[in-house]
Amino acid sequence: MFFAARGSLVGVGLLVRGYQLTRASLASVFEYSVLPMAALWGWLIWGEVPGVAALAGMGLIFAAGLLIASRSR
């Protein structure tokens, strides 16, 4: 539990630093990496396989992030 909390703290700290160093529209795209990582950890740790609806939702969220990033240029 202690190590998980420390890892989360480091991750959030790096995310905050990223927002300080660049535009929010650019940094927010990297938050979408949480989706595939959550699916990967869910599969590795609990053997949970995302369903078709979950994968479609992840795809839509990812596509929206790319659209936002491309429009901010």
PDB file of N, CA, C, O and CB in Angstrom:
ATOM      1  N   MET A   1       0.824  -1.195   0.000  1.00  0.00           N
ATOM      2  CA  MET A   1       0.000   0.000   0.000  1.00  0.00           C
ATOM      3  C   MET A   1       0.867   1.258   0.000  1.00  0.00           C
ATOM      4  O   MET A   1       0.567   2.223  -0.702  1.00  0.00           O
ATOM      5  CB  MET A   1      -0.937  -0.001   1.208  1.00  0.00           C
ATOM      6  N   PHE A   2       1.932   1.244   0.780  1.00  0.00           N
ATOM      7  CA  PHE A   2       2.808   2.414   0.874  1.00  0.00           C
ATOM      8  C   PHE A   2       3.447   2.733  -0.470  1.00  0.00           C
ATOM      9  O   PHE A   2       3.515   3.895  -0.869  1.00  0.00           O
ATOM     10  CB  PHE A   2       3.894   2.186   1.927  1.00  0.00           C
ATOM     11  N   PHE A   3       3.920   1.692  -1.174  1.00  0.00           N
ATOM     12  CA  PHE A   3       4.597   1.918  -2.448  1.00  0.00           C
ATOM     13  C   PHE A   3       3.627   2.378  -3.520  1.00  0.00           C
ATOM     14  O   PHE A   3       3.988   3.190  -4.371  1.00  0.00           O
ATOM     15  CB  PHE A   3       5.306   0.655  -2.902  1.00  0.00           C
ATOM     16  N   ALA A   4       2.403   1.872  -3.492  1.00  0.00           N
ATOM     17  CA  ALA A   4       1.402   2.309  -4.465  1.00  0.00           C
ATOM     18  C   ALA A   4       1.071   3.779  -4.272  1.00  0.00           C
ATOM     19  O   ALA A   4       0.934   4.517  -5.248  1.00  0.00           O
ATOM     20  CB  ALA A   4       0.129   1.463  -4.350  1.00  0.00           C
ATOM     21  N   ALA A   5       0.942   4.206  -3.040  1.00  0.00           N
ATOM     22  CA  ALA A   5       0.649   5.613  -2.764  1.00  0.00           C
ATOM     23  C   ALA A   5       1.807   6.498  -3.207  1.00  0.00           C
ATOM     24  O   ALA A   5       1.588   7.578  -3.754  1.00  0.00           O
ATOM     25  CB  ALA A   5       0.361   5.823  -1.269  1.00  0.00           C
ATOM     26  N   ARG A   6       3.030   6.049  -2.974  1.00  0.00           N
ATOM     27  CA  ARG A   6       4.198   6.824  -3.384  1.00  0.00           C
ATOM     28  C   ARG A   6       4.263   6.928  -4.907  1.00  0.00           C
ATOM     29  O   ARG A   6       4.578   7.993  -5.439  1.00  0.00           O
ATOM     30  CB  ARG A   6       5.490   6.187  -2.835  1.00  0.00           C
ATOM     31  N   GLY A   7       3.968   5.834  -5.614  1.00  0.00           N
ATOM     32  CA  GLY A   7       3.964   5.852  -7.080  1.00  0.00           C
ATOM     33  C   GLY A   7       2.906   6.791  -7.625  1.00  0.00           C
ATOM     34  O   GLY A   7       3.139   7.491  -8.610  1.00  0.00           O
ATOM     35  N   SER A   8       1.737   6.809  -6.984  1.00  0.00           N
ATOM     36  CA  SER A   8       0.680   7.721  -7.405  1.00  0.00           C
ATOM     37  C   SER A   8       1.094   9.169  -7.181  1.00  0.00           C
ATOM     38  O   SER A   8       0.812  10.039  -8.006  1.00  0.00           O
ATOM     39  CB  SER A   8      -0.619   7.420  -6.654  1.00  0.00           C
ATOM     40  N   LEU A   9       1.749   9.416  -6.085  1.00  0.00           N
ATOM     41  CA  LEU A   9       2.207  10.767  -5.779  1.00  0.00           C
ATOM     42  C   LEU A   9       3.211  11.244  -6.821  1.00  0.00           C
ATOM     43  O   LEU A   9       3.143  12.391  -7.263  1.00  0.00           O
ATOM     44  CB  LEU A   9       2.830  10.819  -4.378  1.00  0.00           C
ATOM     45  N   VAL A  10       4.126  10.395  -7.213  1.00  0.00           N
ATOM     46  CA  VAL A  10       5.112  10.749  -8.236  1.00  0.00           C
ATOM     47  C   VAL A  10       4.418  11.017  -9.564  1.00  0.00           C
ATOM     48  O   VAL A  10       4.739  11.986 -10.253  1.00  0.00           O
ATOM     49  CB  VAL A  10       6.161   9.628  -8.397  1.00  0.00           C
ATOM     50  N   GLY A  11       3.470  10.162  -9.920  1.00  0.00           N
ATOM     51  CA  GLY A  11       2.752  10.335 -11.182  1.00  0.00           C
ATOM     52  C   GLY A  11       1.985  11.641 -11.245  1.00  0.00           C
ATOM     53  O   GLY A  11       2.035  12.341 -12.256  1.00  0.00           O
ATOM     54  N   VAL A  12       1.284  11.975 -10.187  1.00  0.00           N
ATOM     55  CA  VAL A  12       0.531  13.228 -10.142  1.00  0.00           C
ATOM     56  C   VAL A  12       1.487  14.419 -10.153  1.00  0.00           C
ATOM     57  O   VAL A  12       1.219  15.426 -10.807  1.00  0.00           O
ATOM     58  CB  VAL A  12      -0.373  13.275  -8.890  1.00  0.00           C
ATOM     59  N   GLY A  13       2.599  14.305  -9.431  1.00  0.00           N
ATOM     60  CA  GLY A  13       3.582  15.387  -9.435  1.00  0.00           C
ATOM     61  C   GLY A  13       4.147  15.641 -10.821  1.00  0.00           C
ATOM     62  O   GLY A  13       4.330  16.792 -11.219  1.00  0.00           O
ATOM     63  N   LEU A  14       4.426  14.574 -11.558  1.00  0.00           N
ATOM     64  CA  LEU A  14       4.932  14.741 -12.919  1.00  0.00           C
ATOM     65  C   LEU A  14       3.869  15.336 -13.845  1.00  0.00           C
ATOM     66  O   LEU A  14       4.186  16.130 -14.731  1.00  0.00           O
ATOM     67  CB  LEU A  14       5.413  13.399 -13.470  1.00  0.00           C
ATOM     68  N   LEU A  15       2.632  14.957 -13.641  1.00  0.00           N
ATOM     69  CA  LEU A  15       1.538  15.517 -14.437  1.00  0.00           C
ATOM     70  C   LEU A  15       1.395  17.018 -14.174  1.00  0.00           C
ATOM     71  O   LEU A  15       1.226  17.799 -15.110  1.00  0.00           O
ATOM     72  CB  LEU A  15       0.212  14.790 -14.123  1.00  0.00           C
ATOM     73  N   VAL A  16       1.462  17.416 -12.916  1.00  0.00           N
ATOM     74  CA  VAL A  16       1.385  18.836 -12.572  1.00  0.00           C
ATOM     75  C   VAL A  16       2.547  19.595 -13.195  1.00  0.00           C
ATOM     76  O   VAL A  16       2.364  20.692 -13.721  1.00  0.00           O
ATOM     77  CB  VAL A  16       1.381  19.027 -11.045  1.00  0.00           C
ATOM     78  N   ARG A  17       3.738  19.016 -13.138  1.00  0.00           N
ATOM     79  CA  ARG A  17       4.910  19.675 -13.729  1.00  0.00           C
ATOM     80  C   ARG A  17       4.760  19.810 -15.245  1.00  0.00           C
ATOM     81  O   ARG A  17       5.164  20.817 -15.826  1.00  0.00           O
ATOM     82  CB  ARG A  17       6.192  18.891 -13.396  1.00  0.00           C
ATOM     83  N   GLY A  18       4.181  18.797 -15.874  1.00  0.00           N
ATOM     84  CA  GLY A  18       3.928  18.875 -17.313  1.00  0.00           C
ATOM     85  C   GLY A  18       2.988  20.013 -17.671  1.00  0.00           C
ATOM     86  O   GLY A  18       3.198  20.710 -18.664  1.00  0.00           O
ATOM     87  N   TYR A  19       1.948  20.202 -16.860  1.00  0.00           N
ATOM     88  CA  TYR A  19       1.026  21.313 -17.092  1.00  0.00           C
ATOM     89  C   TYR A  19       1.704  22.658 -16.875  1.00  0.00           C
ATOM     90  O   TYR A  19       1.321  23.648 -17.497  1.00  0.00           O
ATOM     91  CB  TYR A  19      -0.187  21.192 -16.180  1.00  0.00           C
ATOM     92  N   GLN A  20       2.701  22.710 -16.006  1.00  0.00           N
ATOM     93  CA  GLN A  20       3.425  23.960 -15.782  1.00  0.00           C
ATOM     94  C   GLN A  20       4.343  24.298 -16.952  1.00  0.00           C
ATOM     95  O   GLN A  20       4.586  25.472 -17.233  1.00  0.00           O
ATOM     96  CB  GLN A  20       4.236  23.875 -14.497  1.00  0.00           C
ATOM     97  N   LEU A  21       4.850  23.281 -17.628  1.00  0.00           N
ATOM     98  CA  LEU A  21       5.852  23.507 -18.663  1.00  0.00           C
ATOM     99  C   LEU A  21       5.283  23.731 -20.059  1.00  0.00           C
ATOM    100  O   LEU A  21       5.978  24.272 -20.918  1.00  0.00           O
ATOM    101  CB  LEU A  21       6.779  22.355 -18.701  1.00  0.00           C
ATOM    102  N   THR A  22       4.044  23.334 -20.306  1.00  0.00           N
ATOM    103  CA  THR A  22       3.499  23.458 -21.654  1.00  0.00           C
ATOM    104  C   THR A  22       2.029  23.846 -21.603  1.00  0.00           C
ATOM    105  O   THR A  22       1.445  23.987 -20.529  1.00  0.00           O
ATOM    106  CB  THR A  22       3.675  22.148 -22.430  1.00  0.00           C
ATOM    107  N   ARG A  23       1.447  24.015 -22.774  1.00  0.00           N
ATOM    108  CA  ARG A  23       0.017  24.363 -22.859  1.00  0.00           C
ATOM    109  C   ARG A  23      -0.830  23.201 -22.333  1.00  0.00           C
ATOM    110  O   ARG A  23      -0.477  22.034 -22.508  1.00  0.00           O
ATOM    111  CB  ARG A  23      -0.387  24.709 -24.332  1.00  0.00           C
ATOM    112  N   ALA A  24      -1.928  23.527 -21.699  1.00  0.00           N
ATOM    113  CA  ALA A  24      -2.809  22.502 -21.144  1.00  0.00           C
ATOM    114  C   ALA A  24      -3.387  21.614 -22.245  1.00  0.00           C
ATOM    115  O   ALA A  24      -3.572  20.416 -22.031  1.00  0.00           O
ATOM    116  CB  ALA A  24      -3.943  23.151 -20.344  1.00  0.00           C
ATOM    117  N   SER A  25      -3.672  22.176 -23.408  1.00  0.00           N
ATOM    118  CA  SER A  25      -4.244  21.375 -24.497  1.00  0.00           C
ATOM    119  C   SER A  25      -3.253  20.321 -24.987  1.00  0.00           C
ATOM    120  O   SER A  25      -3.671  19.267 -25.467  1.00  0.00           O
ATOM    121  CB  SER A  25      -4.665  22.282 -25.664  1.00  0.00           C
ATOM    122  N   LEU A  26      -1.978  20.577 -24.879  1.00  0.00           N
ATOM    123  CA  LEU A  26      -0.973  19.597 -25.275  1.00  0.00           C
ATOM    124  C   LEU A  26      -0.737  18.570 -24.171  1.00  0.00           C
ATOM    125  O   LEU A  26      -0.634  17.375 -24.446  1.00  0.00           O
ATOM    126  CB  LEU A  26       0.338  20.295 -25.631  1.00  0.00           C
ATOM    127  N   ALA A  27      -0.654  19.024 -22.944  1.00  0.00           N
ATOM    128  CA  ALA A  27      -0.381  18.118 -21.824  1.00  0.00           C
ATOM    129  C   ALA A  27      -1.550  17.184 -21.552  1.00  0.00           C
ATOM    130  O   ALA A  27      -1.344  16.044 -21.134  1.00  0.00           O
ATOM    131  CB  ALA A  27      -0.059  18.915 -20.569  1.00  0.00           C
ATOM    132  N   SER A  28      -2.771  17.647 -21.781  1.00  0.00           N
ATOM    133  CA  SER A  28      -3.945  16.826 -21.470  1.00  0.00           C
ATOM    134  C   SER A  28      -4.027  15.590 -22.356  1.00  0.00           C
ATOM    135  O   SER A  28      -4.631  14.593 -21.960  1.00  0.00           O
ATOM    136  CB  SER A  28      -5.215  17.650 -21.620  1.00  0.00           C
ATOM    137  N   VAL A  29      -3.436  15.633 -23.536  1.00  0.00           N
ATOM    138  CA  VAL A  29      -3.452  14.468 -24.425  1.00  0.00           C
ATOM    139  C   VAL A  29      -2.748  13.285 -23.768  1.00  0.00           C
ATOM    140  O   VAL A  29      -3.149  12.140 -23.975  1.00  0.00           O
ATOM    141  CB  VAL A  29      -2.783  14.805 -25.773  1.00  0.00           C
ATOM    142  N   PHE A  30      -1.720  13.540 -22.990  1.00  0.00           N
ATOM    143  CA  PHE A  30      -0.981  12.463 -22.358  1.00  0.00           C
ATOM    144  C   PHE A  30      -1.757  11.814 -21.216  1.00  0.00           C
ATOM    145  O   PHE A  30      -1.417  10.711 -20.787  1.00  0.00           O
ATOM    146  CB  PHE A  30       0.336  12.980 -21.850  1.00  0.00           C
ATOM    147  N   GLU A  31      -2.787  12.482 -20.722  1.00  0.00           N
ATOM    148  CA  GLU A  31      -3.624  11.860 -19.701  1.00  0.00           C
ATOM    149  C   GLU A  31      -4.391  10.669 -20.268  1.00  0.00           C
ATOM    150  O   GLU A  31      -4.807   9.783 -19.522  1.00  0.00           O
ATOM    151  CB  GLU A  31      -4.600  12.883 -19.116  1.00  0.00           C
ATOM    152  N   TYR A  32      -4.575  10.649 -21.565  1.00  0.00           N
ATOM    153  CA  TYR A  32      -5.291   9.546 -22.195  1.00  0.00           C
ATOM    154  C   TYR A  32      -4.492   8.246 -22.157  1.00  0.00           C
ATOM    155  O   TYR A  32      -5.042   7.181 -22.437  1.00  0.00           O
ATOM    156  CB  TYR A  32      -5.627   9.899 -23.629  1.00  0.00           C
ATOM    157  N   SER A  33      -3.223   8.313 -21.819  1.00  0.00           N
ATOM    158  CA  SER A  33      -2.440   7.086 -21.686  1.00  0.00           C
ATOM    159  C   SER A  33      -2.896   6.260 -20.485  1.00  0.00           C
ATOM    160  O   SER A  33      -2.529   5.092 -20.361  1.00  0.00           O
ATOM    161  CB  SER A  33      -0.955   7.418 -21.555  1.00  0.00           C
ATOM    162  N   VAL A  34      -3.688   6.855 -19.610  1.00  0.00           N
ATOM    163  CA  VAL A  34      -4.222   6.135 -18.455  1.00  0.00           C
ATOM    164  C   VAL A  34      -5.160   5.018 -18.917  1.00  0.00           C
ATOM    165  O   VAL A  34      -5.209   3.961 -18.288  1.00  0.00           O
ATOM    166  CB  VAL A  34      -4.964   7.106 -17.504  1.00  0.00           C
ATOM    167  N   LEU A  35      -5.893   5.231 -19.988  1.00  0.00           N
ATOM    168  CA  LEU A  35      -6.865   4.238 -20.452  1.00  0.00           C
ATOM    169  C   LEU A  35      -6.225   2.902 -20.812  1.00  0.00           C
ATOM    170  O   LEU A  35      -6.611   1.881 -20.243  1.00  0.00           O
ATOM    171  CB  LEU A  35      -7.611   4.774 -21.648  1.00  0.00           C
ATOM    172  N   PRO A  36      -5.265   2.865 -21.730  1.00  0.00           N
ATOM    173  CA  PRO A  36      -4.673   1.561 -22.033  1.00  0.00           C
ATOM    174  C   PRO A  36      -3.876   0.978 -20.872  1.00  0.00           C
ATOM    175  O   PRO A  36      -3.802  -0.242 -20.725  1.00  0.00           O
ATOM    176  CB  PRO A  36      -3.782   1.677 -23.238  1.00  0.00           C
ATOM    177  N   MET A  37      -3.277   1.838 -20.044  1.00  0.00           N
ATOM    178  CA  MET A  37      -2.537   1.323 -18.894  1.00  0.00           C
ATOM    179  C   MET A  37      -3.484   0.680 -17.881  1.00  0.00           C
ATOM    180  O   MET A  37      -3.151  -0.349 -17.293  1.00  0.00           O
ATOM    181  CB  MET A  37      -1.731   2.450 -18.227  1.00  0.00           C
ATOM    182  N   ALA A  38      -4.655   1.273 -17.672  1.00  0.00           N
ATOM    183  CA  ALA A  38      -5.635   0.688 -16.758  1.00  0.00           C
ATOM    184  C   ALA A  38      -6.115  -0.658 -17.279  1.00  0.00           C
ATOM    185  O   ALA A  38      -6.287  -1.603 -16.510  1.00  0.00           O
ATOM    186  CB  ALA A  38      -6.826   1.636 -16.561  1.00  0.00           C
ATOM    187  N   ALA A  39      -6.332  -0.742 -18.594  1.00  0.00           N
ATOM    188  CA  ALA A  39      -6.748  -2.014 -19.187  1.00  0.00           C
ATOM    189  C   ALA A  39      -5.639  -3.060 -19.048  1.00  0.00           C
ATOM    190  O   ALA A  39      -5.912  -4.221 -18.744  1.00  0.00           O
ATOM    191  CB  ALA A  39      -7.120  -1.821 -20.675  1.00  0.00           C
ATOM    192  N   LEU A  40      -4.404  -2.652 -19.267  1.00  0.00           N
ATOM    193  CA  LEU A  40      -3.279  -3.580 -19.151  1.00  0.00           C
ATOM    194  C   LEU A  40      -3.133  -4.095 -17.723  1.00  0.00           C
ATOM    195  O   LEU A  40      -2.998  -5.299 -17.506  1.00  0.00           O
ATOM    196  CB  LEU A  40      -1.981  -2.902 -19.599  1.00  0.00           C
ATOM    197  N   TRP A  41      -3.159  -3.188 -16.750  1.00  0.00           N
ATOM    198  CA  TRP A  41      -3.010  -3.600 -15.348  1.00  0.00           C
ATOM    199  C   TRP A  41      -4.200  -4.444 -14.893  1.00  0.00           C
ATOM    200  O   TRP A  41      -4.039  -5.391 -14.123  1.00  0.00           O
ATOM    201  CB  TRP A  41      -2.863  -2.365 -14.440  1.00  0.00           C
ATOM    202  N   GLY A  42      -5.388  -4.096 -15.371  1.00  0.00           N
ATOM    203  CA  GLY A  42      -6.557  -4.909 -15.035  1.00  0.00           C
ATOM    204  C   GLY A  42      -6.419  -6.330 -15.544  1.00  0.00           C
ATOM    205  O   GLY A  42      -6.816  -7.286 -14.878  1.00  0.00           O
ATOM    206  N   TRP A  43      -5.851  -6.457 -16.735  1.00  0.00           N
ATOM    207  CA  TRP A  43      -5.647  -7.789 -17.318  1.00  0.00           C
ATOM    208  C   TRP A  43      -4.533  -8.545 -16.593  1.00  0.00           C
ATOM    209  O   TRP A  43      -4.681  -9.726 -16.281  1.00  0.00           O
ATOM    210  CB  TRP A  43      -5.314  -7.674 -18.815  1.00  0.00           C
ATOM    211  N   LEU A  44      -3.415  -7.860 -16.326  1.00  0.00           N
ATOM    212  CA  LEU A  44      -2.277  -8.523 -15.682  1.00  0.00           C
ATOM    213  C   LEU A  44      -2.557  -8.916 -14.237  1.00  0.00           C
ATOM    214  O   LEU A  44      -2.182 -10.006 -13.805  1.00  0.00           O
ATOM    215  CB  LEU A  44      -1.067  -7.623 -15.730  1.00  0.00           C
ATOM    216  N   ILE A  45      -3.206  -8.045 -13.500  1.00  0.00           N
ATOM    217  CA  ILE A  45      -3.395  -8.292 -12.070  1.00  0.00           C
ATOM    218  C   ILE A  45      -4.638  -9.122 -11.776  1.00  0.00           C
ATOM    219  O   ILE A  45      -4.592 -10.070 -10.993  1.00  0.00           O
ATOM    220  CB  ILE A  45      -3.479  -6.980 -11.328  1.00  0.00           C
ATOM    221  N   TRP A  46      -5.755  -8.756 -12.415  1.00  0.00           N
ATOM    222  CA  TRP A  46      -7.018  -9.411 -12.073  1.00  0.00           C
ATOM    223  C   TRP A  46      -7.559 -10.311 -13.178  1.00  0.00           C
ATOM    224  O   TRP A  46      -8.593 -10.953 -12.995  1.00  0.00           O
ATOM    225  CB  TRP A  46      -8.043  -8.377 -11.737  1.00  0.00           C
ATOM    226  N   GLY A  47      -6.884 -10.369 -14.315  1.00  0.00           N
ATOM    227  CA  GLY A  47      -7.358 -11.201 -15.410  1.00  0.00           C
ATOM    228  C   GLY A  47      -8.630 -10.672 -16.050  1.00  0.00           C
ATOM    229  O   GLY A  47      -9.376 -11.433 -16.665  1.00  0.00           O
ATOM    230  N   GLU A  48      -8.881  -9.405 -15.915  1.00  0.00           N
ATOM    231  CA  GLU A  48     -10.083  -8.763 -16.452  1.00  0.00           C
ATOM    232  C   GLU A  48      -9.827  -8.316 -17.883  1.00  0.00           C
ATOM    233  O   GLU A  48      -8.890  -7.561 -18.147  1.00  0.00           O
ATOM    234  CB  GLU A  48     -10.510  -7.556 -15.574  1.00  0.00           C
ATOM    235  N   VAL A  49     -10.654  -8.780 -18.797  1.00  0.00           N
ATOM    236  CA  VAL A  49     -10.525  -8.410 -20.208  1.00  0.00           C
ATOM    237  C   VAL A  49     -11.612  -7.388 -20.533  1.00  0.00           C
ATOM    238  O   VAL A  49     -12.791  -7.657 -20.302  1.00  0.00           O
ATOM    239  CB  VAL A  49     -10.633  -9.670 -21.147  1.00  0.00           C
ATOM    240  N   PRO A  50     -11.239  -6.216 -21.067  1.00  0.00           N
ATOM    241  CA  PRO A  50     -12.256  -5.212 -21.397  1.00  0.00           C
ATOM    242  C   PRO A  50     -13.180  -5.727 -22.508  1.00  0.00           C
ATOM    243  O   PRO A  50     -12.739  -6.379 -23.454  1.00  0.00           O
ATOM    244  CB  PRO A  50     -11.584  -3.884 -21.829  1.00  0.00           C
ATOM    245  N   GLY A  51     -14.452  -5.420 -22.369  1.00  0.00           N
ATOM    246  CA  GLY A  51     -15.428  -5.819 -23.364  1.00  0.00           C
ATOM    247  C   GLY A  51     -15.405  -4.904 -24.577  1.00  0.00           C
ATOM    248  O   GLY A  51     -14.648  -3.936 -24.634  1.00  0.00           O
ATOM    249  N   VAL A  52     -16.243  -5.229 -25.537  1.00  0.00           N
ATOM    250  CA  VAL A  52     -16.314  -4.446 -26.777  1.00  0.00           C
ATOM    251  C   VAL A  52     -16.748  -3.017 -26.477  1.00  0.00           C
ATOM    252  O   VAL A  52     -16.192  -2.077 -27.047  1.00  0.00           O
ATOM    253  CB  VAL A  52     -17.289  -5.100 -27.783  1.00  0.00           C
ATOM    254  N   ALA A  53     -17.720  -2.834 -25.602  1.00  0.00           N
ATOM    255  CA  ALA A  53     -18.193  -1.488 -25.274  1.00  0.00           C
ATOM    256  C   ALA A  53     -17.084  -0.665 -24.618  1.00  0.00           C
ATOM    257  O   ALA A  53     -16.936   0.518 -24.923  1.00  0.00           O
ATOM    258  CB  ALA A  53     -19.418  -1.560 -24.346  1.00  0.00           C
ATOM    259  N   ALA A  54     -16.307  -1.270 -23.727  1.00  0.00           N
ATOM    260  CA  ALA A  54     -15.212  -0.557 -23.065  1.00  0.00           C
ATOM    261  C   ALA A  54     -14.133  -0.165 -24.077  1.00  0.00           C
ATOM    262  O   ALA A  54     -13.617   0.952 -24.035  1.00  0.00           O
ATOM    263  CB  ALA A  54     -14.601  -1.425 -21.944  1.00  0.00           C
ATOM    264  N   LEU A  55     -13.797  -1.071 -24.975  1.00  0.00           N
ATOM    265  CA  LEU A  55     -12.798  -0.763 -25.998  1.00  0.00           C
ATOM    266  C   LEU A  55     -13.290   0.323 -26.951  1.00  0.00           C
ATOM    267  O   LEU A  55     -12.522   1.200 -27.349  1.00  0.00           O
ATOM    268  CB  LEU A  55     -12.442  -2.024 -26.786  1.00  0.00           C
ATOM    269  N   ALA A  56     -14.566   0.264 -27.313  1.00  0.00           N
ATOM    270  CA  ALA A  56     -15.130   1.308 -28.179  1.00  0.00           C
ATOM    271  C   ALA A  56     -15.108   2.659 -27.472  1.00  0.00           C
ATOM    272  O   ALA A  56     -14.793   3.677 -28.089  1.00  0.00           O
ATOM    273  CB  ALA A  56     -16.573   0.949 -28.596  1.00  0.00           C
ATOM    274  N   GLY A  57     -15.439   2.675 -26.187  1.00  0.00           N
ATOM    275  CA  GLY A  57     -15.393   3.917 -25.421  1.00  0.00           C
ATOM    276  C   GLY A  57     -13.990   4.479 -25.329  1.00  0.00           C
ATOM    277  O   GLY A  57     -13.789   5.687 -25.457  1.00  0.00           O
ATOM    278  N   MET A  58     -13.012   3.599 -25.106  1.00  0.00           N
ATOM    279  CA  MET A  58     -11.613   4.044 -25.063  1.00  0.00           C
ATOM    280  C   MET A  58     -11.201   4.633 -26.405  1.00  0.00           C
ATOM    281  O   MET A  58     -10.502   5.646 -26.459  1.00  0.00           O
ATOM    282  CB  MET A  58     -10.680   2.875 -24.686  1.00  0.00           C
ATOM    283  N   GLY A  59     -11.630   4.004 -27.470  1.00  0.00           N
ATOM    284  CA  GLY A  59     -11.313   4.507 -28.809  1.00  0.00           C
ATOM    285  C   GLY A  59     -11.910   5.880 -29.058  1.00  0.00           C
ATOM    286  O   GLY A  59     -11.252   6.757 -29.617  1.00  0.00           O
ATOM    287  N   LEU A  60     -13.158   6.069 -28.642  1.00  0.00           N
ATOM    288  CA  LEU A  60     -13.804   7.376 -28.820  1.00  0.00           C
ATOM    289  C   LEU A  60     -13.119   8.460 -27.999  1.00  0.00           C
ATOM    290  O   LEU A  60     -12.925   9.577 -28.479  1.00  0.00           O
ATOM    291  CB  LEU A  60     -15.279   7.294 -28.435  1.00  0.00           C
ATOM    292  N   ILE A  61     -12.757   8.139 -26.774  1.00  0.00           N
ATOM    293  CA  ILE A  61     -12.068   9.107 -25.918  1.00  0.00           C
ATOM    294  C   ILE A  61     -10.710   9.463 -26.510  1.00  0.00           C
ATOM    295  O   ILE A  61     -10.316  10.630 -26.517  1.00  0.00           O
ATOM    296  CB  ILE A  61     -11.898   8.550 -24.489  1.00  0.00           C
ATOM    297  N   PHE A  62      -9.995   8.456 -27.008  1.00  0.00           N
ATOM    298  CA  PHE A  62      -8.685   8.689 -27.613  1.00  0.00           C
ATOM    299  C   PHE A  62      -8.820   9.545 -28.878  1.00  0.00           C
ATOM    300  O   PHE A  62      -8.033  10.468 -29.090  1.00  0.00           O
ATOM    301  CB  PHE A  62      -7.998   7.346 -27.945  1.00  0.00           C
ATOM    302  N   ALA A  63      -9.810   9.241 -29.711  1.00  0.00           N
ATOM    303  CA  ALA A  63     -10.029  10.010 -30.940  1.00  0.00           C
ATOM    304  C   ALA A  63     -10.385  11.460 -30.613  1.00  0.00           C
ATOM    305  O   ALA A  63      -9.931  12.375 -31.299  1.00  0.00           O
ATOM    306  CB  ALA A  63     -11.146   9.366 -31.790  1.00  0.00           C
ATOM    307  N   ALA A  64     -11.191  11.678 -29.574  1.00  0.00           N
ATOM    308  CA  ALA A  64     -11.538  13.041 -29.177  1.00  0.00           C
ATOM    309  C   ALA A  64     -10.300  13.798 -28.704  1.00  0.00           C
ATOM    310  O   ALA A  64     -10.151  14.986 -28.990  1.00  0.00           O
ATOM    311  CB  ALA A  64     -12.605  13.024 -28.069  1.00  0.00           C
ATOM    312  N   GLY A  65      -9.420  13.118 -27.987  1.00  0.00           N
ATOM    313  CA  GLY A  65      -8.179  13.763 -27.551  1.00  0.00           C
ATOM    314  C   GLY A  65      -7.298  14.159 -28.718  1.00  0.00           C
ATOM    315  O   GLY A  65      -6.695  15.231 -28.712  1.00  0.00           O
ATOM    316  N   LEU A  66      -7.222  13.288 -29.729  1.00  0.00           N
ATOM    317  CA  LEU A  66      -6.446  13.642 -30.921  1.00  0.00           C
ATOM    318  C   LEU A  66      -7.056  14.819 -31.661  1.00  0.00           C
ATOM    319  O   LEU A  66      -6.337  15.683 -32.162  1.00  0.00           O
ATOM    320  CB  LEU A  66      -6.339  12.448 -31.856  1.00  0.00           C
ATOM    321  N   LEU A  67      -8.379  14.854 -31.732  1.00  0.00           N
ATOM    322  CA  LEU A  67      -9.052  15.973 -32.387  1.00  0.00           C
ATOM    323  C   LEU A  67      -8.778  17.277 -31.650  1.00  0.00           C
ATOM    324  O   LEU A  67      -8.500  18.300 -32.276  1.00  0.00           O
ATOM    325  CB  LEU A  67     -10.562  15.718 -32.467  1.00  0.00           C
ATOM    326  N   ILE A  68      -8.853  17.243 -30.343  1.00  0.00           N
ATOM    327  CA  ILE A  68      -8.576  18.448 -29.552  1.00  0.00           C
ATOM    328  C   ILE A  68      -7.132  18.904 -29.746  1.00  0.00           C
ATOM    329  O   ILE A  68      -6.865  20.098 -29.888  1.00  0.00           O
ATOM    330  CB  ILE A  68      -8.851  18.188 -28.058  1.00  0.00           C
ATOM    331  N   ALA A  69      -6.210  17.954 -29.753  1.00  0.00           N
ATOM    332  CA  ALA A  69      -4.792  18.295 -29.929  1.00  0.00           C
ATOM    333  C   ALA A  69      -4.539  18.891 -31.315  1.00  0.00           C
ATOM    334  O   ALA A  69      -3.777  19.848 -31.450  1.00  0.00           O
ATOM    335  CB  ALA A  69      -3.908  17.048 -29.722  1.00  0.00           C
ATOM    336  N   SER A  70      -5.170  18.332 -32.333  1.00  0.00           N
ATOM    337  CA  SER A  70      -4.942  18.844 -33.687  1.00  0.00           C
ATOM    338  C   SER A  70      -5.565  20.224 -33.878  1.00  0.00           C
ATOM    339  O   SER A  70      -5.030  21.040 -34.628  1.00  0.00           O
ATOM    340  CB  SER A  70      -5.507  17.871 -34.722  1.00  0.00           C
ATOM    341  N   ARG A  71      -6.674  20.494 -33.221  1.00  0.00           N
ATOM    342  CA  ARG A  71      -7.327  21.803 -33.344  1.00  0.00           C
ATOM    343  C   ARG A  71      -6.586  22.874 -32.557  1.00  0.00           C
ATOM    344  O   ARG A  71      -6.720  24.057 -32.867  1.00  0.00           O
ATOM    345  CB  ARG A  71      -8.776  21.721 -32.868  1.00  0.00           C
ATOM    346  N   SER A  72      -5.821  22.501 -31.562  1.00  0.00           N
ATOM    347  CA  SER A  72      -5.137  23.502 -30.738  1.00  0.00           C
ATOM    348  C   SER A  72      -3.881  24.041 -31.422  1.00  0.00           C
ATOM    349  O   SER A  72      -3.297  25.022 -30.963  1.00  0.00           O
ATOM    350  CB  SER A  72      -4.769  22.904 -29.381  1.00  0.00           C
ATOM    351  N   ARG A  73      -3.475  23.418 -32.489  1.00  0.00           N
ATOM    352  CA  ARG A  73      -2.268  23.890 -33.189  1.00  0.00           C
ATOM    353  C   ARG A  73      -2.529  25.114 -33.937  1.00  0.00           C
ATOM    354  O   ARG A  73      -1.627  25.647 -34.583  1.00  0.00           O
ATOM    355  CB  ARG A  73      -1.736  22.863 -34.115  1.00  0.00           C
TER     356      ARG A  73
END
